[in-house]
Amino acid sequence: MSKNWRISSFNGVLLAAYFIPAWTVIAFQIMVSPVHGLYERPSVSVALYVSDHLHLFGMATVRIAWLLALARITTVAFFVIFLVFLATPAIRRRGGADEALGSRSRSEACSALPAW
């Protein structure tokens, strides 16, 4: 196994270990029951802002809840992609894990640029 683990990679894995299960459960609760899921503890601040300050009614609040669930699922998907890229040892050996979702090393990225 490659020993090119950086502290930022380790921190990213810790963040992904929290966000993937927690936000997936919250998003699926919102998908199953939009209003009830929106007014539960993790999303109640968004629900109160939408209902009080934006003066949205029932169906518009449901649409906002679905958009919140979609944003949470998109964030989870990016964390999963980050873990897949990080778990691939060939990427780490080449130094491609210098930044989040980096899949190519710097030499490959520079050689891929067109020579103008």
C-alpha positions, 0 to 999 in steps of 0.5 A, a space after each residue: 500500500 502506498 504511504 503517500 497519505 497526506 493530512 488533508 486526505 486523512 481529514 477528507 476521509 474523516 469528513 466523508 465518514 461523517 457526511 455520507 451516512 448522516 446526510 444520506 439518512 436525512 435526505 431520504 427522510 426528506 424524500 419520503 416525507 418532505 414536510 415532516 423531514 424538513 421540519 426535523 432537527 437537522 433541517 429545521 432552520 432551513 424550514 423556518 427560514 423558508 416558511 417565515 421569511 420567504 412566505 412560501 405555502 405548502 407545495 412551494 415548501 415541499 419543492 424547497 425540501 426536495 431541493 434541499 434533499 437533492 443538494 444533500 445527495 449531491 454532496 454525498 456523491 462528491 464525497 463518495 467520488 473523493 473516496 474512490 479517487 483516494 482509495 485508488 493507489 495508482 493516483 496516490 503514487 503519482 501524487 494526484 491526491 494533492 487536492 480534492 478530486 484530483 485524478 491526474 498528477 501535475 506532470 500529466 495535467 501539464 502535458 495535457 495542455 495544448 502547446 500554443 
